Amino acid sequence: MNQTLAVNWIACDGRGLCAELLPERITPDEWGFPVVDGHPMGPDLLPDARRAVAACPTLALRLAATGR
């Protein structure tokens, strides 16, 4: 099962912590909101992605299953 990052835009307040923790897949836009790379997480980045999800102060970031 592949996992990708998803953002709850209503909950996100653009602090940018996720972009600091996972710069390989998340870049901040000009207002600080995350621009997420929609590619599935590889096993090398999955621990960092989980850490970014856990550190989100507004719980706006999550890992979503995308099929097999």
NORMO-V954436 format. One record per helix or strand of 2 or more residues. SS is the DSSP state (h for helix, s for strand). FROM is the first residue (numbers start at 0). LEN is the number of residues. If there is no record, write none. Layout:
# NORMO-V954436
((SS & FROM & LEN) (SS & FROM & LEN))
This chain:
# NORMO-V954436
((s & 2 & 5) (h & 16 & 5) (s & 25 & 3) (s & 33 & 3) (h & 42 & 13) (s & 60 & 5))
